[in-house]
Amino acid sequence: MTGKITSVVLLGLAGVLLAAGEALACPICFGGDPDSDLARGMNWAVFTLLGLTGGVLTGFVGFIFHLIKRSRQALGQPEGDRFNG
């Protein structure tokens, strides 16, 4: 088992070292044109991912509040009461 883990780690390290030039950063980070199509596309991608992540997290929090409300209804507690521990 240890030999298998060692070979996987060495293979991953070799891949990182051989592809180090491509993995450094995008051209924008090296002083490229911030008004280029690449930069605009990157900005839209970042904002889209932020929006999707925020939407999913908001839905998750709303679902948790829904479960809390339904459990209070099932226990017969009024809406304004807090949990007692």
C-alpha positions in Angstrom: 0.0 0.0 0.0 2.8 2.4 0.9 4.5 1.7 -2.4 1.4 2.6 -4.3 0.9 5.9 -2.5 4.6 6.8 -3.1 4.3 6.1 -6.8 1.1 8.2 -7.0 2.8 11.1 -5.2 5.9 10.9 -7.4 3.8 10.8 -10.5 1.9 13.8 -9.4 5.1 15.7 -8.5 6.6 14.9 -11.9 3.5 16.2 -13.6 3.6 19.4 -11.7 7.3 20.0 -12.4 7.0 19.2 -16.1 4.0 21.4 -16.6 5.2 24.3 -14.4 5.3 26.8 -17.2 1.7 26.3 -18.1 0.5 26.3 -14.5 2.0 29.6 -13.4 -0.8 32.0 -14.2 -3.0 33.4 -17.0 -1.7 36.1 -19.4 -3.6 38.8 -17.6 -1.6 38.3 -14.4 1.6 38.9 -16.4 0.5 42.4 -17.6 -1.8 41.6 -20.4 -4.5 43.9 -21.7 -7.3 44.1 -19.1 -9.8 45.1 -21.8 -9.1 42.1 -24.0 -11.7 39.5 -24.8 -9.9 37.0 -22.5 -10.1 39.4 -19.5 -13.8 40.1 -20.1 -14.5 36.4 -20.5 -12.6 35.7 -17.3 -14.6 38.4 -15.4 -17.9 37.0 -16.6 -16.9 33.5 -15.6 -15.9 34.6 -12.1 -19.1 36.6 -11.6 -21.2 33.7 -12.9 -19.6 31.2 -10.5 -20.0 33.7 -7.6 -23.7 34.1 -8.5 -24.3 30.4 -8.8 -22.6 29.7 -5.5 -24.5 32.4 -3.8 -27.8 31.2 -5.2 -27.2 27.6 -4.1 -26.1 28.7 -0.6 -29.2 31.0 -0.3 -31.4 28.1 -1.3 -29.8 25.8 1.2 -30.3 28.4 4.0 -33.9 28.8 3.0 -34.4 25.1 3.1 -33.0 24.9 6.6 -35.3 27.7 7.8 -38.2 25.8 6.1 -37.2 22.6 8.0 -37.1 24.6 11.3 -40.5 26.0 10.7 -42.0 22.6 9.8 -40.5 21.0 12.9 -41.9 23.7 15.1 -45.3 23.1 13.5 -45.0 19.4 14.1 -44.1 19.9 17.8 -47.0 22.3 18.3 -44.8 25.3 19.2 -46.0 28.8 18.3 -44.1 30.7 15.6 -42.5 33.2 18.0 -41.1 30.7 20.5 -37.4 29.8 20.6 -35.9 26.4 21.1 -35.5 25.4 24.8 -32.1 23.8 24.5 
